[in-house]
């Protein structure tokens, strides 16, 4: 039996959706498991924007589980979708993959060197591993398996029989034009990222089937010759289910019986609502690109009735940005994936980013220096939760980040500040013996016995330093003193170095060195080292900045670097004295 976590406050968006979903499930399907759903297309790297498609229903499903209800979180792998384009920046591919455009994703070769049998499985695997690390439980459904095994045969025949009704619904939107730009302007300024996101959504252009001389058909066969969906249905008999199609790619034509034929699929705008009805989905979010007239989610709300179902409760979720990048698209290279994020941050932090913002609120995930501030914010919240002073909504988001209904996620036993660990990893270049020495000296009263106490956070910080900090920003400690700079210093500057050197032994800890480096300029100006900012004139801040810059130049040859207390501990007392001219 799973360990049911302590219930969270009911002030957050997750609880409110859970209330609504439970009530709706009892109305639609009393006594049955609650069904929530996500859909992912493994057409390329599955990025952090796609992760919101999963995390939104996951968090709601998990809250429902905490309340003792049975719930299924379905993830439909849309691996029977057509291969549309060769994504940029995918290793092991080249322009030659364009020959597979139009085939199902599971019929496209995986990138060279991949251990997986096809394109879809290659990109699916990375996401599955990331979801496991994030504590996301789900039932995966391969749409290739569903279609090719005939699971949807009755639904396909039903759609073909009611193709006129489907066509009439779709036709309401085909002639609609987008509002003029002036009408589209919002009440507030829209930044370039949002504009690019809107332009790149393409929701209203999603395939809704083909109309030819034989009429409209919501079904696309994959060609029996080239394997592509560049086909047009030329004849269909409702009584015999005899279907004839022609391929526009190679001219291949074939007549089949749809009651026995499994090499094709419903077009997307019909496929999605068909699955809502088939699976009994109660809750499924959709991106903001699906809020426009004619988009799959909007049209699907009408088409689902043809299959005897209802549209799910479907919150719109906003885009996820990456350090100022526009809306991510998996067809563009270089967009970070959940695996990329989990390389540099613990799963609790990534879960928190998705849990603390309502689905319709956009947010950004930092891969630059901002990650250090983000970790500081998380650690501060952690402290407030421990002391019982966190606000209810913050407490709920924290609870959803650190545990699921099945129990607590593994965590770093001794979570030292991320920026400190990153500095140590930078200075030591990953040397474990030196890292242990420095980290033990941060708090001499409670030294580390092993680096395992600060893992996996230490490993995440080290990965961030190695993969996201440019080489020219890395810290390289001087081997020899800068004698020319030392000789050029005036008496006040030399006095500041003497005061620092004289206090090293007494203040050799993180807190002690912080007090020392900030205190030297105060003492030089005739104040106590303990004097607060309110007791000091503004010039002291200027003197401190000048002193810090001097230390950085003497230690690492630059005017900035890691926090000085951490840097001093990393360099070691003896070497600091030598580099500072003793």
C-alpha positions in Angstrom: 0.0 0.0 0.0 1.3 3.5 -0.8 2.1 5.8 2.0 -0.5 8.6 1.9 1.2 11.9 2.4 -0.1 14.5 4.8 -2.9 16.4 3.0 -2.0 19.8 1.7 -3.9 23.1 2.2 -6.8 23.6 -0.1 -5.8 27.1 -1.1 -3.8 26.2 -4.2 -4.8 25.6 -7.8 -4.2 21.9 -7.6 -6.7 21.3 -4.8 -9.3 23.4 -6.6 -9.0 21.4 -9.8 -9.0 18.1 -7.8 -12.3 19.1 -6.3 -13.8 19.8 -9.7 -12.4 16.6 -11.3 -13.7 14.4 -8.5 -17.1 15.9 -8.7 -17.2 15.6 -12.5 -15.9 12.0 -12.5 -18.7 11.0 -10.1 -21.2 12.6 -12.4 -19.9 11.0 -15.6 -18.6 7.7 -14.4 -19.6 6.9 -10.8 -17.6 4.1 -9.2 -14.9 4.1 -11.8 -11.3 5.3 -11.5 -10.8 9.0 -12.3 -9.1 9.4 -15.6 -6.7 12.3 -16.4 -4.6 12.5 -19.6 -1.6 13.9 -21.3 -0.5 13.6 -24.9 3.1 13.7 -26.1 4.5 13.5 -29.6 8.0 12.0 -29.7 8.7 13.9 -33.0 12.0 15.2 -31.5 13.4 16.1 -28.1 10.5 16.4 -25.7 11.2 19.7 -24.0 10.3 21.5 -20.8 7.3 23.2 -22.4 5.9 19.7 -23.1 6.6 18.8 -19.5 3.8 21.1 -18.4 1.4 18.9 -20.4 2.4 16.1 -18.0 3.0 17.9 -14.7 -0.4 19.7 -14.7 -2.5 16.5 -14.7 0.1 14.7 -12.6 -0.2 17.1 -9.8 -4.0 16.9 -9.9 -4.0 13.1 -10.1 -1.6 13.0 -7.2 -3.8 15.1 -5.0 -6.8 12.9 -5.9 -4.7 9.8 -4.9 -3.8 11.5 -1.6 -7.5 11.7 -0.9 -7.9 8.0 -1.3 -9.5 7.9 -4.8 -8.3 5.5 -7.6 -7.0 7.5 -10.5 -5.3 6.8 -13.8 -2.9 9.2 -15.5 -2.8 8.3 -19.1 0.1 9.5 -21.3 -0.8 9.0 -24.9 2.4 8.7 -26.9 1.4 10.1 -30.3 4.0 7.9 -32.0 1.6 7.1 -35.0 1.6 10.8 -36.0 3.3 11.7 -39.2 7.0 12.7 -39.3 6.7 16.3 -40.3 10.3 17.7 -40.5 13.9 16.9 -39.5 14.5 18.7 -36.2 17.6 20.9 -36.0 20.5 19.9 -33.7 19.7 16.2 -33.3 23.0 14.2 -33.2 23.1 11.3 -35.6 20.8 12.8 -38.2 21.3 14.7 -41.4 19.3 16.0 -44.3 18.7 12.4 -45.5 16.1 11.9 -42.8 13.8 14.2 -44.9 13.0 11.1 -47.1 10.9 9.8 -44.2 8.6 12.8 -43.9 5.0 11.6 -44.0 5.7 8.2 -42.4 4.6 7.3 -38.8 7.2 8.3 -36.2 7.6 4.6 -35.3 8.5 3.9 -39.0 11.4 6.4 -39.0 14.9 5.2 -38.2 16.3 6.3 -34.9 19.4 8.6 -35.0 22.6 6.9 -35.8 24.1 5.3 -32.7 20.8 5.0 -30.8 20.0 1.7 -29.0 16.3 2.2 -29.8 14.4 0.6 -32.7 12.9 3.8 -34.2 12.6 7.6 -34.0 9.7 7.6 -31.5 11.2 5.2 -29.1 14.5 7.1 -29.1 12.9 10.3 -27.9 10.3 8.6 -25.7 13.0 6.9 -23.6 14.6 10.1 -22.4 11.2 11.4 -21.2 10.3 8.2 -19.5 13.5 8.3 -17.5 13.0 11.9 -16.5 9.4 11.2 -15.4 10.6 8.4 -13.2 13.1 10.7 -11.5 10.3 13.3 -11.0 8.1 10.7 -9.3 5.4 10.8 -12.0 3.3 7.7 -12.2 1.4 7.1 -15.5 0.0 4.5 -17.8 1.7 4.9 -21.2 -0.4 4.2 -24.4 1.3 3.8 -27.7 -1.0 5.1 -30.5 0.9 3.0 -33.0 0.0 -0.1 -31.0 -3.6 1.0 -30.6 -4.1 1.7 -34.3 -2.2 -1.2 -35.8 -3.8 -3.8 -33.5 -7.3 -2.6 -34.5 -8.3 -1.3 -31.0 -10.0 1.7 -32.6 -11.7 -0.1 -35.5 -15.2 0.6 -34.3 -14.4 4.2 -33.7 -12.9 4.6 -37.2 -15.9 3.0 -38.9 -18.2 5.2 -36.8 -16.2 8.4 -37.8 -16.4 7.4 -41.5 -20.2 6.7 -41.2 -20.7 10.2 -39.6 -18.1 12.0 -41.8 -20.8 14.4 -43.0 -21.5 15.5 -39.4 -17.8 15.9 -38.7 -17.3 17.9 -41.9 -20.1 20.2 -41.0 -18.6 21.0 -37.6 -15.2 21.6 -39.1 -16.6 23.7 -41.9 -17.8 26.3 -39.3 -14.2 27.2 -38.8 -12.6 26.7 -42.2 -13.8 30.0 -43.5 -13.1 32.0 -40.3 -10.3 34.6 -40.7 -8.0 35.7 -37.9 -9.0 39.0 -36.4 -7.1 42.0 -37.6 -3.9 42.8 -35.8 -5.5 45.9 -34.2 -8.2 43.7 -32.7 -5.7 41.2 -31.4 -3.8 43.7 -29.4 -4.0 43.1 -25.6 -4.6 45.5 -22.8 -0.9 45.2 -21.8 2.3 45.1 -23.9 3.3 41.8 -25.3 7.0 40.9 -25.4 8.8 39.4 -28.4 8.8 36.0 -26.9 5.0 35.9 -26.6 4.6 37.1 -30.2 6.9 34.4 -31.5 5.0 31.9 -29.4 1.7 32.9 -31.0 3.1 32.9 -34.5 4.6 29.5 -34.1 1.6 27.6 -32.6 -0.1 26.7 -35.9 -3.1 25.4 -34.0 -5.7 26.6 -36.5 -3.7 24.8 -39.3 -3.8 21.3 -37.8 -4.9 18.7 -40.3 -8.7 18.1 -40.3 -8.9 15.6 -43.2 -9.2 15.6 -46.9 -12.0 16.7 -49.2 -11.8 15.6 -52.8 -14.2 14.6 -55.6 -15.4 11.7 -53.4 -16.2 14.0 -50.5 -14.7 14.5 -47.0 -13.0 11.7 -45.1 -11.6 12.0 -41.5 -9.2 9.0 -42.1 -5.8 8.8 -43.7 -4.3 5.5 -44.8 -0.5 5.1 -44.9 0.6 4.1 -48.4 1.2 0.4 -48.9 4.1 1.3 -51.2 6.1 4.2 -49.7 4.6 4.1 -46.1 3.7 7.8 -46.1 0.4 9.5 -45.4 0.4 11.5 -48.7 -2.8 9.7 -49.7 -6.3 10.7 -50.8 -9.3 8.5 -50.3 -11.1 8.3 -53.6 -14.0 6.0 -52.8 -15.6 4.5 -49.7 -18.6 2.2 -49.2 -20.3 2.4 -45.8 -22.0 -1.0 -46.2 -19.0 -3.1 -47.2 -16.3 -0.7 -45.7 -14.5 -1.0 -49.0 -12.0 1.9 -49.3 -9.9 3.0 -52.2 -7.0 5.5 -51.9 -4.3 6.8 -54.1 -0.8 8.0 -53.0 0.2 11.4 -54.4 3.8 10.6 -53.8 4.3 7.6 -56.0 0.8 7.0 -57.6 0.3 3.8 -55.8 -3.4 2.9 -55.4 -5.0 0.2 -53.3 -8.5 -1.0 -52.3 -9.0 -2.4 -48.8 -11.8 -3.2 -46.4 -11.6 -0.8 -43.5 -13.2 -3.4 -41.2 -9.9 -5.3 -41.5 -7.4 -2.6 -42.4 -5.1 -1.3 -39.7 -2.5 0.9 -41.6 -3.9 4.3 -41.1 -5.4 6.7 -38.5 -8.0 9.3 -37.9 -6.9 12.9 -38.6 -5.8 14.8 -35.5 -8.9 16.9 -35.0 -11.0 13.8 -34.9 -8.5 11.4 -33.3 -8.2 13.5 -30.1 -11.9 13.7 -29.3 -12.4 10.1 -30.2 -9.8 9.2 -27.5 -11.5 11.4 -25.0 -14.7 9.4 -25.4 -12.9 6.0 -25.7 -10.8 6.5 -22.5 -13.4 8.5 -20.6 -11.0 11.3 -19.9 -12.2 13.8 -17.2 -9.2 16.1 -17.1 -6.7 17.1 -19.8 -4.9 20.4 -20.2 -4.0 22.1 -23.5 -1.6 24.8 -24.5 -2.6 28.4 -25.2 -2.4 27.6 -29.0 -5.5 25.5 -28.5 -7.6 28.4 -27.3 -8.0 29.8 -30.8 -11.2 29.2 -32.9 -10.7 26.2 -35.0 -8.0 24.6 -32.8 -8.2 20.9 -31.9 -9.4 21.4 -28.4 -12.2 23.9 -29.3 -13.4 21.8 -32.3 -13.0 18.6 -30.4 -15.5 19.8 -27.8 -18.2 19.4 -30.5 -16.8 16.4 -32.3 -16.6 14.3 -29.1 -20.4 14.2 -28.9 -20.4 12.2 -32.2 -18.5 9.5 -30.3 -20.9 9.7 -27.3 -18.4 11.5 -25.0 -17.8 14.9 -23.4 -14.9 17.2 -23.6 -12.6 17.0 -20.5 -12.2 19.8 -18.1 -9.3 21.4 -19.9 -7.3 24.2 -18.3 -5.2 26.2 -20.7 -1.6 26.2 -19.8 0.8 29.0 -20.7 4.3 28.6 -22.2 7.4 27.8 -20.3 10.4 30.0 -21.2 14.1 29.4 -20.8 16.2 32.4 -19.7 14.5 34.8 -22.0 14.0 32.3 -25.0 10.6 32.4 -26.8 8.1 29.5 -26.7 9.9 26.3 -27.2 9.3 24.1 -30.2 10.7 20.6 -30.5 11.2 21.1 -34.2 13.9 23.7 -33.4 17.3 22.6 -32.1 18.8 23.5 -28.8 15.7 23.6 -26.6 16.3 22.1 -23.1 14.6 18.9 -22.1 13.6 17.6 -18.6 16.7 15.5 -18.7 18.8 18.7 -19.3 17.1 20.4 -16.3 17.5 17.3 -14.1 21.2 17.3 -14.9 21.6 20.6 -13.0 18.7 20.7 -10.5 17.1 18.3 -8.1 13.7 16.9 -9.0 12.1 18.7 -6.1 13.1 22.1 -7.5 11.8 21.3 -10.9 8.5 20.0 -9.5 8.2 23.1 -7.4 8.5 25.4 -10.5 5.5 23.7 -12.1 3.5 23.4 -8.8 3.8 27.0 -7.6 2.3 28.6 -10.7 -1.2 28.2 -11.9 -1.4 26.6 -15.4 -2.3 29.9 -17.1 0.7 31.6 -15.6 3.9 31.5 -17.7 7.3 31.1 -16.0 10.9 30.7 -16.9 13.4 28.0 -16.0 16.9 29.3 -15.5 20.0 27.6 -16.9 22.2 30.6 -16.3 23.3 32.3 -13.1 19.7 32.8 -12.1 19.6 29.1 -11.0 21.6 30.1 -7.9 19.0 32.7 -6.9 16.2 30.1 -7.5 17.9 27.7 -5.2 18.3 30.4 -2.5 14.5 31.0 -2.8 13.8 27.2 -2.5 16.1 26.8 0.5 14.5 29.8 2.2 11.0 28.2 1.6 12.4 24.9 3.0 13.4 26.7 6.1 10.0 28.4 6.5 8.3 25.0 6.1 10.5 23.5 8.8 9.8 26.3 11.3 6.1 26.4 10.5 6.0 29.9 9.1 5.3 29.2 5.4 2.1 30.7 3.9 -0.6 28.1 3.0 -0.2 28.2 -0.7 3.6 28.1 -0.4 3.3 25.1 2.0 1.1 23.3 -0.5 3.5 23.9 -3.4 6.4 22.7 -1.3 4.5 19.6 -0.2 3.8 18.7 -3.9 7.4 19.3 -4.7 9.0 17.0 -2.1 6.6 14.1 -2.1 3.8 12.3 -3.9 1.0 10.1 -2.6 3.5 7.2 -2.8 6.0 8.9 -0.5 8.8 11.3 -0.3 11.2 11.8 -3.1 14.9 11.1 -2.4 16.7 14.2 -1.3 20.1 15.6 -0.4 20.7 14.7 3.3 22.6 18.0 4.0 21.5 20.6 1.4 24.3 23.2 1.5 23.7 26.4 -0.6 23.8 25.6 -4.3 25.9 28.7 -5.1 28.5 27.5 -2.5 28.6 24.0 -4.0 28.9 25.4 -7.5 31.8 27.6 -6.4 33.6 24.7 -4.8 33.0 22.6 -7.9 34.4 25.4 -10.0 37.5 26.1 -7.9 38.4 22.4 -7.4 37.5 21.2 -10.9 35.7 18.3 -9.3 38.6 17.1 -7.1 36.7 15.1 -4.4 39.4 15.2 -1.7 39.7 18.9 -2.0 36.0 19.4 -2.2 35.5 17.5 1.0 38.2 19.5 2.8 36.6 22.8 1.7 33.0 21.8 2.5 34.1 20.5 5.9 35.7 23.9 6.7 32.4 25.7 5.9 31.1 24.7 9.3 34.0 23.4 11.4 31.7 22.5 14.3 29.8 20.1 12.0 32.3 18.8 9.4 31.2 16.5 6.6 32.3 12.9 6.9 31.6 12.2 3.2 30.5 14.0 0.1 27.5 11.7 -0.1 25.9 14.0 2.5 25.7 16.8 -0.1 24.7 14.6 -3.0 22.9 14.7 -5.4 22.9 18.5 -5.1 26.7 18.7 -5.4 26.6 16.6 -8.6 23.9 18.9 -10.0 25.9 22.0 -9.2 29.1 20.5 -10.7 27.2 19.6 -13.9 25.9 23.2 -14.1 29.4 24.6 -13.8 30.7 22.2 -16.4 27.9 22.6 -18.9 26.5 26.1 -18.5 29.3 28.4 -17.3 31.5 29.7 -20.2 35.2 28.8 -20.0 36.1 32.5 -19.7 34.0 32.7 -16.6 35.5 29.7 -14.8 37.7 30.3 -11.8 41.4 29.5 -12.1 43.4 30.3 -9.0 46.9 31.9 -9.6 49.9 29.6 -9.2 52.2 32.5 -8.2 51.6 35.9 -6.6 51.1 38.9 -8.8 54.3 40.6 -7.7 53.9 43.7 -9.9 50.4 44.4 -8.6 51.6 43.9 -5.0 54.5 46.3 -5.4 52.2 49.0 -6.9 49.9 49.1 -3.9 49.7 52.1 -1.7 49.9 51.9 2.0 46.1 51.7 2.7 45.8 48.8 0.2 48.7 47.0 1.8 47.2 47.6 5.2 43.9 46.0 4.1 45.8 42.9 3.0 47.7 42.7 6.3 44.4 43.0 8.3 42.9 40.1 6.2 46.0 37.9 6.6 46.2 38.5 10.3 42.6 37.5 10.8 42.6 34.3 8.7 43.4 31.8 11.4 40.8 33.2 13.8 38.0 33.4 11.2 38.6 30.3 9.2 35.0 29.3 8.5 32.4 30.4 6.1 30.7 32.8 8.6 34.0 33.9 10.0 35.5 34.8 6.7 32.3 36.6 5.6 32.7 38.7 8.8 36.4 39.3 8.1 36.3 40.4 4.4 33.4 42.8 5.0 35.0 44.0 8.3 38.4 45.0 6.9 37.2 48.2 5.2 35.1 49.1 8.2 38.1 48.8 10.6 40.3 50.8 8.2 37.8 53.6 8.2 37.8 53.6 12.0 34.6 51.7 12.7 34.0 48.4 14.4 34.0 45.3 12.2 30.5 44.6 13.7 29.1 47.9 12.7 25.8 47.6 10.7 25.0 49.3 7.5 22.8 51.9 9.3 25.9 52.9 11.4 28.2 53.4 8.4 28.6 56.1 5.8 27.9 55.2 2.1 31.6 55.4 1.3 32.2 52.1 3.1 30.3 50.2 0.4 32.6 51.7 -2.2 35.6 50.8 -0.1 34.4 47.2 0.2 33.9 46.9 -3.5 37.4 48.2 -4.1 38.8 45.8 -1.6 37.0 42.8 -3.0 38.2 43.6 -6.6 41.8 43.7 -5.3 41.4 40.3 -3.7 39.9 38.8 -6.8 42.8 40.2 -8.9 45.4 38.8 -6.5 43.7 35.4 -6.2 42.2 34.7 -9.7 43.4 37.5 -11.9 39.9 39.0 -12.5 37.8 41.6 -10.8 35.0 39.2 -10.0 34.6 35.5 -9.1 32.9 33.2 -6.6 31.9 34.5 -3.2 35.1 35.5 -1.4 34.6 33.5 1.8 34.1 30.3 -0.3 37.0 31.2 -2.6 39.4 31.8 0.4 38.4 28.4 1.9 38.9 26.7 -1.4 42.3 28.2 -2.0 43.5 27.3 1.5 45.1 29.4 4.3 48.7 28.9 3.3 48.2 29.6 -0.4 46.0 32.7 0.4 48.8 34.1 2.5 51.3 33.6 -0.2 49.2 35.1 -3.0 48.4 38.1 -0.8 52.0 38.9 -0.4 53.0 37.4 3.0 
